[in-house]
Amino acid sequence: MNILVFLVPAALFLGLLGLALFLWTLRNRQYDDLDGAASRILFDDLPRKDPTR
């Protein structure tokens, strides 16, 4: 039972730390362009040169 004296505050601290970091990512606009990032990674928008020319 004495270990709960250490584990409960540690769990609360880590939960609050995770919440604070999540709110920091929201404030810094980390989640604004989710679909755009996938499109930029998967698709090449550069024009291809036509090998017949």
All heavy atoms as TSV, in Angstrom:
chain	resi	resn	atom	element	x	y	z
A	1	MET	N	N	0.811	-1.206	0.000
A	1	MET	CA	C	0.000	0.000	0.000
A	1	MET	C	C	0.849	1.263	0.000
A	1	MET	O	O	0.403	2.289	-0.483
A	1	MET	CB	C	-0.881	0.029	1.249
A	1	MET	CG	C	-2.258	-0.624	1.134
A	1	MET	SD	S	-3.130	-0.379	-0.377
A	1	MET	CE	C	-4.362	0.742	0.129
A	2	ASN	N	N	2.047	1.173	0.567
A	2	ASN	CA	C	2.885	2.363	0.636
A	2	ASN	C	C	3.362	2.801	-0.743
A	2	ASN	O	O	3.698	3.968	-0.933
A	2	ASN	CB	C	4.083	2.122	1.543
A	2	ASN	CG	C	3.652	2.003	2.991
A	2	ASN	OD1	O	2.589	2.515	3.353
A	2	ASN	ND2	N	4.461	1.338	3.794
A	3	ILE	N	N	3.413	1.867	-1.689
A	3	ILE	CA	C	3.872	2.220	-3.034
A	3	ILE	C	C	2.872	3.135	-3.726
A	3	ILE	O	O	3.243	3.928	-4.598
A	3	ILE	CB	C	4.161	0.944	-3.854
A	3	ILE	CG1	C	4.952	1.265	-5.117
A	3	ILE	CG2	C	2.882	0.240	-4.227
A	3	ILE	CD1	C	6.349	1.673	-4.854
A	4	LEU	N	N	1.597	3.071	-3.342
A	4	LEU	CA	C	0.585	3.941	-3.949
A	4	LEU	C	C	0.846	5.415	-3.644
A	4	LEU	O	O	0.434	6.289	-4.404
A	4	LEU	CB	C	-0.809	3.544	-3.478
A	4	LEU	CG	C	-1.325	2.208	-3.991
A	4	LEU	CD1	C	-2.687	1.912	-3.395
A	4	LEU	CD2	C	-1.391	2.199	-5.493
A	5	VAL	N	N	1.535	5.669	-2.545
A	5	VAL	CA	C	1.892	7.052	-2.193
A	5	VAL	C	C	2.778	7.651	-3.281
A	5	VAL	O	O	2.718	8.848	-3.551
A	5	VAL	CB	C	2.599	7.086	-0.819
A	5	VAL	CG1	C	3.127	8.463	-0.498
A	5	VAL	CG2	C	1.654	6.602	0.257
A	6	PHE	N	N	3.565	6.838	-3.946
A	6	PHE	CA	C	4.445	7.321	-5.006
A	6	PHE	C	C	3.808	7.196	-6.387
A	6	PHE	O	O	4.016	8.037	-7.252
A	6	PHE	CB	C	5.766	6.552	-4.984
A	6	PHE	CG	C	6.519	6.729	-3.701
A	6	PHE	CD1	C	6.612	5.687	-2.795
A	6	PHE	CD2	C	7.120	7.940	-3.394
A	6	PHE	CE1	C	7.294	5.847	-1.613
A	6	PHE	CE2	C	7.805	8.112	-2.215
A	6	PHE	CZ	C	7.901	7.067	-1.309
A	7	LEU	N	N	3.063	6.117	-6.603
A	7	LEU	CA	C	2.531	5.850	-7.933
A	7	LEU	C	C	1.376	6.781	-8.316
A	7	LEU	O	O	1.281	7.189	-9.477
A	7	LEU	CB	C	2.078	4.397	-8.042
A	7	LEU	CG	C	3.189	3.360	-8.037
A	7	LEU	CD1	C	2.605	1.962	-8.132
A	7	LEU	CD2	C	4.168	3.612	-9.162
A	8	VAL	N	N	0.504	7.103	-7.396
A	8	VAL	CA	C	-0.644	7.960	-7.719
A	8	VAL	C	C	-0.193	9.369	-8.116
A	8	VAL	O	O	-0.611	9.878	-9.161
A	8	VAL	CB	C	-1.669	7.976	-6.556
A	8	VAL	CG1	C	-2.719	9.037	-6.779
A	8	VAL	CG2	C	-2.301	6.607	-6.419
A	9	PRO	N	N	0.691	10.023	-7.346
A	9	PRO	CA	C	1.160	11.338	-7.802
A	9	PRO	C	C	1.952	11.276	-9.114
A	9	PRO	O	O	1.853	12.173	-9.951
A	9	PRO	CB	C	2.056	11.835	-6.666
A	9	PRO	CG	C	1.619	11.084	-5.479
A	9	PRO	CD	C	1.149	9.758	-5.985
A	10	ALA	N	N	2.708	10.195	-9.315
A	10	ALA	CA	C	3.452	10.052	-10.565
A	10	ALA	C	C	2.501	9.919	-11.743
A	10	ALA	O	O	2.717	10.520	-12.805
A	10	ALA	CB	C	4.387	8.848	-10.492
A	11	ALA	N	N	1.435	9.139	-11.570
A	11	ALA	CA	C	0.450	8.974	-12.646
A	11	ALA	C	C	-0.266	10.292	-12.929
A	11	ALA	O	O	-0.494	10.640	-14.091
A	11	ALA	CB	C	-0.548	7.894	-12.279
A	12	LEU	N	N	-0.626	11.016	-11.898
A	12	LEU	CA	C	-1.276	12.320	-12.096
A	12	LEU	C	C	-0.343	13.305	-12.790
A	12	LEU	O	O	-0.758	14.038	-13.688
A	12	LEU	CB	C	-1.749	12.882	-10.753
A	12	LEU	CG	C	-2.909	12.143	-10.105
A	12	LEU	CD1	C	-3.165	12.698	-8.713
A	12	LEU	CD2	C	-4.149	12.231	-10.966
A	13	PHE	N	N	0.907	13.313	-12.381
A	13	PHE	CA	C	1.884	14.218	-13.002
A	13	PHE	C	C	2.074	13.887	-14.478
A	13	PHE	O	O	2.071	14.783	-15.328
A	13	PHE	CB	C	3.225	14.135	-12.270
A	13	PHE	CG	C	4.308	14.899	-12.964
A	13	PHE	CD1	C	4.324	16.284	-12.950
A	13	PHE	CD2	C	5.308	14.225	-13.649
A	13	PHE	CE1	C	5.323	16.988	-13.606
A	13	PHE	CE2	C	6.308	14.919	-14.303
A	13	PHE	CZ	C	6.321	16.304	-14.280
A	14	LEU	N	N	2.216	12.610	-14.808
A	14	LEU	CA	C	2.422	12.224	-16.201
A	14	LEU	C	C	1.179	12.494	-17.047
A	14	LEU	O	O	1.290	12.882	-18.213
A	14	LEU	CB	C	2.827	10.757	-16.289
A	14	LEU	CG	C	4.228	10.437	-15.772
A	14	LEU	CD1	C	4.464	8.931	-15.791
A	14	LEU	CD2	C	5.285	11.174	-16.562
A	15	GLY	N	N	0.006	12.316	-16.473
A	15	GLY	CA	C	-1.221	12.630	-17.200
A	15	GLY	C	C	-1.341	14.114	-17.485
A	15	GLY	O	O	-1.701	14.520	-18.598
A	16	LEU	N	N	-1.029	14.938	-16.499
A	16	LEU	CA	C	-1.068	16.390	-16.706
A	16	LEU	C	C	0.011	16.844	-17.682
A	16	LEU	O	O	-0.216	17.762	-18.478
A	16	LEU	CB	C	-0.928	17.121	-15.370
A	16	LEU	CG	C	-2.135	17.005	-14.445
A	16	LEU	CD1	C	-1.827	17.639	-13.095
A	16	LEU	CD2	C	-3.351	17.647	-15.079
A	17	LEU	N	N	1.163	16.202	-17.640
A	17	LEU	CA	C	2.229	16.532	-18.587
A	17	LEU	C	C	1.802	16.193	-20.017
A	17	LEU	O	O	2.011	16.985	-20.945
A	17	LEU	CB	C	3.505	15.774	-18.229
A	17	LEU	CG	C	4.700	16.009	-19.134
A	17	LEU	CD1	C	5.160	17.457	-19.051
A	17	LEU	CD2	C	5.823	15.059	-18.772
A	18	GLY	N	N	1.177	15.039	-20.202
A	18	GLY	CA	C	0.683	14.662	-21.528
A	18	GLY	C	C	-0.384	15.617	-22.022
A	18	GLY	O	O	-0.393	15.998	-23.199
A	19	LEU	N	N	-1.286	16.026	-21.144
A	19	LEU	CA	C	-2.320	16.987	-21.513
A	19	LEU	C	C	-1.707	18.335	-21.883
A	19	LEU	O	O	-2.110	18.955	-22.875
A	19	LEU	CB	C	-3.313	17.157	-20.374
A	19	LEU	CG	C	-4.445	18.159	-20.596
A	19	LEU	CD1	C	-5.325	17.715	-21.757
A	19	LEU	CD2	C	-5.252	18.335	-19.333
A	20	ALA	N	N	-0.730	18.770	-21.123
A	20	ALA	CA	C	-0.076	20.045	-21.422
A	20	ALA	C	C	0.640	19.998	-22.771
A	20	ALA	O	O	0.564	20.945	-23.558
A	20	ALA	CB	C	0.907	20.403	-20.309
A	21	LEU	N	N	1.295	18.895	-23.060
A	21	LEU	CA	C	1.988	18.778	-24.350
A	21	LEU	C	C	1.002	18.692	-25.505
A	21	LEU	O	O	1.253	19.233	-26.589
A	21	LEU	CB	C	2.918	17.570	-24.342
A	21	LEU	CG	C	4.135	17.708	-23.416
A	21	LEU	CD1	C	4.927	16.425	-23.398
A	21	LEU	CD2	C	4.995	18.886	-23.818
A	22	PHE	N	N	-0.125	18.032	-25.308
A	22	PHE	CA	C	-1.148	17.977	-26.345
A	22	PHE	C	C	-1.712	19.367	-26.620
A	22	PHE	O	O	-1.880	19.760	-27.782
A	22	PHE	CB	C	-2.260	17.026	-25.930
A	22	PHE	CG	C	-3.428	17.043	-26.864
A	22	PHE	CD1	C	-3.316	16.523	-28.143
A	22	PHE	CD2	C	-4.639	17.595	-26.478
A	22	PHE	CE1	C	-4.390	16.545	-29.018
A	22	PHE	CE2	C	-5.717	17.619	-27.336
A	22	PHE	CZ	C	-5.598	17.096	-28.605
A	23	LEU	N	N	-1.986	20.125	-25.580
A	23	LEU	CA	C	-2.486	21.489	-25.769
A	23	LEU	C	C	-1.439	22.369	-26.438
A	23	LEU	O	O	-1.768	23.254	-27.224
A	23	LEU	CB	C	-2.936	22.081	-24.433
A	23	LEU	CG	C	-4.159	21.404	-23.809
A	23	LEU	CD1	C	-4.427	21.978	-22.435
A	23	LEU	CD2	C	-5.371	21.524	-24.707
A	24	TRP	N	N	-0.161	22.123	-26.143
A	24	TRP	CA	C	0.914	22.874	-26.801
A	24	TRP	C	C	0.924	22.586	-28.303
A	24	TRP	O	O	1.102	23.496	-29.113
A	24	TRP	CB	C	2.252	22.506	-26.180
A	24	TRP	CG	C	3.403	23.175	-26.834
A	24	TRP	CD1	C	3.826	24.457	-26.656
A	24	TRP	CD2	C	4.288	22.595	-27.799
A	24	TRP	NE1	N	4.917	24.699	-27.452
A	24	TRP	CE2	C	5.220	23.582	-28.161
A	24	TRP	CE3	C	4.384	21.340	-28.381
A	24	TRP	CZ2	C	6.231	23.341	-29.079
A	24	TRP	CZ3	C	5.383	21.109	-29.300
A	24	TRP	CH2	C	6.293	22.096	-29.635
A	25	THR	N	N	0.711	21.318	-28.693
A	25	THR	CA	C	0.683	21.000	-30.121
A	25	THR	C	C	-0.523	21.635	-30.801
A	25	THR	O	O	-0.435	22.033	-31.957
A	25	THR	CB	C	0.674	19.482	-30.368
A	25	THR	OG1	O	-0.487	18.910	-29.788
A	25	THR	CG2	C	1.914	18.826	-29.818
A	26	LEU	N	N	-1.648	21.719	-30.105
A	26	LEU	CA	C	-2.808	22.398	-30.681
A	26	LEU	C	C	-2.529	23.879	-30.885
A	26	LEU	O	O	-2.901	24.463	-31.898
A	26	LEU	CB	C	-4.031	22.239	-29.774
A	26	LEU	CG	C	-4.715	20.878	-29.764
A	26	LEU	CD1	C	-5.857	20.893	-28.763
A	26	LEU	CD2	C	-5.225	20.525	-31.145
A	27	ARG	N	N	-1.873	24.489	-29.908
A	27	ARG	CA	C	-1.578	25.921	-29.996
A	27	ARG	C	C	-0.593	26.216	-31.132
A	27	ARG	O	O	-0.664	27.262	-31.766
A	27	ARG	CB	C	-0.997	26.413	-28.669
A	27	ARG	CG	C	-0.870	27.928	-28.609
A	27	ARG	CD	C	-0.201	28.376	-27.360
A	27	ARG	NE	N	1.218	28.028	-27.472
A	27	ARG	CZ	C	2.046	27.950	-26.457
A	27	ARG	NH1	N	1.623	28.163	-25.244
A	27	ARG	NH2	N	3.311	27.639	-26.644
A	28	ASN	N	N	0.308	25.301	-31.399
A	28	ASN	CA	C	1.310	25.500	-32.450
A	28	ASN	C	C	0.869	24.968	-33.804
A	28	ASN	O	O	1.683	24.821	-34.700
A	28	ASN	CB	C	2.626	24.854	-32.048
A	28	ASN	CG	C	3.306	25.649	-30.969
A	28	ASN	OD1	O	3.276	26.867	-30.974
A	28	ASN	ND2	N	3.905	24.966	-30.022
A	29	ARG	N	N	-0.424	24.669	-33.943
A	29	ARG	CA	C	-1.036	24.275	-35.209
A	29	ARG	C	C	-0.375	23.052	-35.847
A	29	ARG	O	O	-0.114	23.006	-37.040
A	29	ARG	CB	C	-1.025	25.440	-36.192
A	29	ARG	CG	C	-1.773	26.642	-35.676
A	29	ARG	CD	C	-1.679	27.778	-36.661
A	29	ARG	NE	N	-2.439	28.904	-36.198
A	29	ARG	CZ	C	-3.537	29.334	-36.799
A	29	ARG	NH1	N	-3.980	28.744	-37.868
A	29	ARG	NH2	N	-4.176	30.372	-36.326
A	30	GLN	N	N	-0.137	22.035	-35.048
A	30	GLN	CA	C	0.485	20.819	-35.556
A	30	GLN	C	C	-0.480	19.955	-36.355
A	30	GLN	O	O	-0.051	19.102	-37.119
A	30	GLN	CB	C	1.036	19.993	-34.381
A	30	GLN	CG	C	2.132	20.679	-33.622
A	30	GLN	CD	C	3.408	20.768	-34.421
A	30	GLN	OE1	O	3.794	19.818	-35.090
A	30	GLN	NE2	N	4.053	21.905	-34.376
A	31	TYR	N	N	-1.780	20.160	-36.196
A	31	TYR	CA	C	-2.776	19.285	-36.806
A	31	TYR	C	C	-3.577	19.985	-37.904
A	31	TYR	O	O	-4.642	19.524	-38.266
A	31	TYR	CB	C	-3.745	18.774	-35.734
A	31	TYR	CG	C	-3.049	18.099	-34.577
A	31	TYR	CD1	C	-3.011	18.703	-33.329
A	31	TYR	CD2	C	-2.432	16.875	-34.737
A	31	TYR	CE1	C	-2.370	18.089	-32.266
A	31	TYR	CE2	C	-1.788	16.264	-33.687
A	31	TYR	CZ	C	-1.764	16.874	-32.462
A	31	TYR	OH	O	-1.134	16.261	-31.422
A	32	ASP	N	N	-3.073	21.068	-38.452
A	32	ASP	CA	C	-3.855	21.856	-39.399
A	32	ASP	C	C	-3.981	21.213	-40.779
A	32	ASP	O	O	-5.012	21.292	-41.416
A	32	ASP	CB	C	-3.259	23.245	-39.563
A	32	ASP	CG	C	-3.666	24.172	-38.441
A	32	ASP	OD1	O	-4.528	23.767	-37.644
A	32	ASP	OD2	O	-3.130	25.274	-38.370
A	33	ASP	N	N	-2.953	20.567	-41.272
A	33	ASP	CA	C	-2.920	20.136	-42.666
A	33	ASP	C	C	-2.670	18.633	-42.775
A	33	ASP	O	O	-1.720	18.198	-43.392
A	33	ASP	CB	C	-1.822	20.918	-43.394
A	33	ASP	CG	C	-1.886	20.732	-44.887
A	33	ASP	OD1	O	-2.957	20.385	-45.392
A	33	ASP	OD2	O	-0.861	20.942	-45.549
A	34	LEU	N	N	-3.544	17.836	-42.175
A	34	LEU	CA	C	-3.309	16.393	-42.167
A	34	LEU	C	C	-3.445	15.775	-43.552
A	34	LEU	O	O	-2.639	14.954	-43.961
A	34	LEU	CB	C	-4.277	15.716	-41.196
A	34	LEU	CG	C	-4.079	16.086	-39.730
A	34	LEU	CD1	C	-5.123	15.384	-38.884
A	34	LEU	CD2	C	-2.698	15.724	-39.271
A	35	ASP	N	N	-4.474	16.145	-44.306
A	35	ASP	CA	C	-4.649	15.573	-45.643
A	35	ASP	C	C	-3.610	16.107	-46.615
A	35	ASP	O	O	-3.147	15.378	-47.491
A	35	ASP	CB	C	-6.047	15.875	-46.173
A	35	ASP	CG	C	-7.112	15.118	-45.409
A	35	ASP	OD1	O	-6.803	14.026	-44.908
A	35	ASP	OD2	O	-8.235	15.623	-45.313
A	36	GLY	N	N	-3.244	17.343	-46.476
A	36	GLY	CA	C	-2.257	17.929	-47.373
A	36	GLY	C	C	-0.892	17.281	-47.237
A	36	GLY	O	O	-0.190	17.082	-48.213
A	37	ALA	N	N	-0.519	16.934	-46.021
A	37	ALA	CA	C	0.773	16.300	-45.807
A	37	ALA	C	C	0.810	14.939	-46.489
A	37	ALA	O	O	1.807	14.567	-47.104
A	37	ALA	CB	C	1.056	16.167	-44.319
A	38	ALA	N	N	-0.269	14.186	-46.400
A	38	ALA	CA	C	-0.314	12.880	-47.050
A	38	ALA	C	C	-0.248	13.030	-48.564
A	38	ALA	O	O	0.417	12.253	-49.251
A	38	ALA	CB	C	-1.584	12.136	-46.650
A	39	SER	N	N	-0.896	14.034	-49.089
A	39	SER	CA	C	-0.865	14.244	-50.538
A	39	SER	C	C	0.530	14.634	-51.000
A	39	SER	O	O	0.987	14.196	-52.052
A	39	SER	CB	C	-1.851	15.336	-50.929
A	39	SER	OG	O	-3.157	14.930	-50.634
A	40	ARG	N	N	1.203	15.437	-50.233
A	40	ARG	CA	C	2.554	15.852	-50.633
A	40	ARG	C	C	3.530	14.703	-50.563
A	40	ARG	O	O	4.478	14.630	-51.341
A	40	ARG	CB	C	3.029	17.002	-49.747
A	40	ARG	CG	C	2.376	18.312	-50.081
A	40	ARG	CD	C	3.035	19.462	-49.354
A	40	ARG	NE	N	2.945	19.335	-47.911
A	40	ARG	CZ	C	1.931	19.745	-47.173
A	40	ARG	NH1	N	0.905	20.323	-47.760
A	40	ARG	NH2	N	1.933	19.618	-45.875
A	41	ILE	N	N	3.319	13.772	-49.652
A	41	ILE	CA	C	4.234	12.639	-49.532
A	41	ILE	C	C	3.974	11.608	-50.627
A	41	ILE	O	O	4.901	11.097	-51.251
A	41	ILE	CB	C	4.094	11.985	-48.146
A	41	ILE	CG1	C	4.627	12.927	-47.090
A	41	ILE	CG2	C	4.814	10.659	-48.083
A	41	ILE	CD1	C	4.330	12.474	-45.681
A	42	LEU	N	N	2.704	11.325	-50.899
A	42	LEU	CA	C	2.375	10.227	-51.796
A	42	LEU	C	C	2.380	10.612	-53.269
A	42	LEU	O	O	2.629	9.775	-54.125
A	42	LEU	CB	C	1.000	9.656	-51.431
A	42	LEU	CG	C	0.911	9.017	-50.050
A	42	LEU	CD1	C	-0.502	8.583	-49.770
A	42	LEU	CD2	C	1.855	7.839	-49.948
A	43	PHE	N	N	2.091	11.848	-53.573
A	43	PHE	CA	C	1.947	12.249	-54.966
A	43	PHE	C	C	2.994	13.281	-55.342
A	43	PHE	O	O	3.270	14.203	-54.585
A	43	PHE	CB	C	0.547	12.825	-55.214
A	43	PHE	CG	C	-0.537	11.858	-54.865
A	43	PHE	CD1	C	-1.366	12.090	-53.788
A	43	PHE	CD2	C	-0.720	10.699	-55.595
A	43	PHE	CE1	C	-2.362	11.191	-53.443
A	43	PHE	CE2	C	-1.714	9.794	-55.260
A	43	PHE	CZ	C	-2.532	10.045	-54.186
A	44	ASP	N	N	3.546	13.116	-56.493
A	44	ASP	CA	C	4.559	14.041	-56.992
A	44	ASP	C	C	3.875	15.056	-57.898
A	44	ASP	O	O	3.346	14.706	-58.950
A	44	ASP	CB	C	5.619	13.260	-57.757
A	44	ASP	CG	C	6.814	14.119	-58.082
A	44	ASP	OD1	O	6.946	15.198	-57.488
A	44	ASP	OD2	O	7.615	13.684	-58.921
A	45	ASP	N	N	3.880	16.302	-57.512
A	45	ASP	CA	C	3.205	17.339	-58.286
A	45	ASP	C	C	4.099	17.954	-59.365
A	45	ASP	O	O	3.644	18.800	-60.117
A	45	ASP	CB	C	2.725	18.460	-57.364
A	45	ASP	CG	C	1.579	18.003	-56.487
A	45	ASP	OD1	O	0.891	17.046	-56.886
A	45	ASP	OD2	O	1.376	18.605	-55.424
A	46	LEU	N	N	5.335	17.559	-59.433
A	46	LEU	CA	C	6.223	18.133	-60.434
A	46	LEU	C	C	5.827	17.614	-61.819
A	46	LEU	O	O	5.516	16.437	-61.996
A	46	LEU	CB	C	7.667	17.750	-60.128
A	46	LEU	CG	C	8.224	18.264	-58.800
A	46	LEU	CD1	C	9.606	17.713	-58.583
A	46	LEU	CD2	C	8.237	19.774	-58.789
A	47	PRO	N	N	5.853	18.464	-62.799
A	47	PRO	CA	C	5.525	18.002	-64.153
A	47	PRO	C	C	6.601	17.053	-64.669
A	47	PRO	O	O	7.792	17.297	-64.515
A	47	PRO	CB	C	5.468	19.291	-64.970
A	47	PRO	CG	C	6.253	20.269	-64.188
A	47	PRO	CD	C	6.147	19.887	-62.749
A	48	ARG	N	N	6.149	15.976	-65.267
A	48	ARG	CA	C	7.084	15.007	-65.825
A	48	ARG	C	C	7.451	15.391	-67.239
A	48	ARG	O	O	6.622	15.860	-68.018
A	48	ARG	CB	C	6.477	13.613	-65.796
A	48	ARG	CG	C	6.214	13.137	-64.408
A	48	ARG	CD	C	5.679	11.745	-64.436
A	48	ARG	NE	N	5.359	11.319	-63.072
A	48	ARG	CZ	C	5.283	10.074	-62.705
A	48	ARG	NH1	N	5.462	9.120	-63.590
A	48	ARG	NH2	N	5.003	9.768	-61.465
A	49	LYS	N	N	8.687	15.120	-67.582
A	49	LYS	CA	C	9.119	15.406	-68.949
A	49	LYS	C	C	8.649	14.292	-69.857
A	49	LYS	O	O	8.712	13.107	-69.532
A	49	LYS	CB	C	10.634	15.493	-68.991
A	49	LYS	CG	C	11.172	16.701	-68.250
A	49	LYS	CD	C	12.666	16.784	-68.374
A	49	LYS	CE	C	13.179	17.977	-67.631
A	49	LYS	NZ	N	14.632	18.085	-67.686
A	50	ASP	N	N	8.152	14.678	-70.995
A	50	ASP	CA	C	7.660	13.704	-71.974
A	50	ASP	C	C	8.874	13.127	-72.706
A	50	ASP	O	O	9.610	13.856	-73.370
A	50	ASP	CB	C	6.702	14.392	-72.938
A	50	ASP	CG	C	6.006	13.406	-73.825
A	50	ASP	OD1	O	6.112	12.183	-73.579
A	50	ASP	OD2	O	5.341	13.855	-74.777
A	51	PRO	N	N	9.107	11.818	-72.615
A	51	PRO	CA	C	10.306	11.236	-73.256
A	51	PRO	C	C	10.220	11.236	-74.783
A	51	PRO	O	O	11.225	11.050	-75.447
A	51	PRO	CB	C	10.352	9.807	-72.715
A	51	PRO	CG	C	8.972	9.514	-72.259
A	51	PRO	CD	C	8.356	10.824	-71.880
A	52	THR	N	N	9.008	11.467	-75.355
A	52	THR	CA	C	8.886	11.453	-76.819
A	52	THR	C	C	9.289	12.783	-77.419
A	52	THR	O	O	9.462	12.866	-78.631
A	52	THR	CB	C	7.453	11.114	-77.226
A	52	THR	OG1	O	6.566	12.069	-76.670
A	52	THR	CG2	C	7.077	9.725	-76.747
A	53	ARG	N	N	9.429	13.805	-76.632
A	53	ARG	CA	C	9.801	15.126	-77.167
A	53	ARG	C	C	11.276	15.325	-77.166
A	53	ARG	O	O	12.046	15.008	-76.430
A	53	ARG	CB	C	9.145	16.239	-76.349
A	53	ARG	CG	C	7.681	16.294	-76.563
A	53	ARG	CD	C	7.117	17.466	-75.822
A	53	ARG	NE	N	5.674	17.412	-75.874
A	53	ARG	CZ	C	4.907	18.348	-75.381
A	53	ARG	NH1	N	5.420	19.398	-74.826
A	53	ARG	NH2	N	3.613	18.247	-75.460
